[in-house]
């Protein structure tokens, strides 16, 4: 299973999002589980990241 490292800025943004819309919690958790299992899962509607 893929290891995900969350940055502090992600945690702050997530907290703000969940404060505005608590129903998003389940969606965020499900997307995180899918990403850990398979980052290329088509249900994620993800895009390639650019490296610096």
N, C-alpha and C positions, 0 to 999 in steps of 0.2 A: 504494500500500500504506500502511496506517495506521502511524503512528509511535507506539510505546508508550514511556512514560517510567516506569521502575521506580524506586520509592522504596527507600531503604535498609532500611526495615522489611520490605518485600517480600523483599528479598534475604536478610535474616536468617531470616525465616520459611521461605523456600524451602530454604535450607541446612539448617535443622533438619528439615524434612520429608524431604528427600533422605537425611539421615543416618539417620533412622528407617526409611525405606522407599526404597531406591535404585531400585526398579522404577518409581517415580512419575516419574522423569526423562523417560521417553518420553512419558508422558501429558501432562505439563506442556508439553513442547515442542510436541506436536501441537495442544494447545488454544491455545497462543500463536500458532502458524501460522494456525489457523482464524480466530482473533480478528483477526489482522492483515489477512487477506483479506476477512473479512466479520464485523463485530462482532455482527450479528443472526443468525448461523448457528444453526439450531435444534439442532445437535449439541452446542452449548456449554452448553445448559441455563442460560443467563445470565438475569439480572434487571436491570431498570432501576436505575440508580444515582441517588441523590438528591443534589442539589447543596446546598451550604451557603449 
